[in-house]
């Protein structure tokens, strides 16, 4: 939903390139297209820091009514997006004290989580391959 979240989603797409299929959408205009094409065979991952953005909450509501599986990635706090998604992943973001009218919040936890998901996915594939032998 924000610029940091868009960079995290872009990194997720890059790292998961070997996956079967991944579509990276960002921006509020593209959510309407996603609402129309997503099915119950898809998995939608929604990245939002607060989990309260009107655009992501509306998207999650539509996905839920269509029985499209959704995973939220948000700051570690109770939020509307997480309540609408079947699975929730949380990051512990750290915000620096405001000085000189500049706000800054660390985005590194997004990237750590994405790498963890990729490693877990690789382990899952390896286990499936062993079971098939």
Order of alpha helices (4+ residues) and beta strands (2+ residues): alpha-alpha-beta-alpha-beta-alpha-beta-alpha
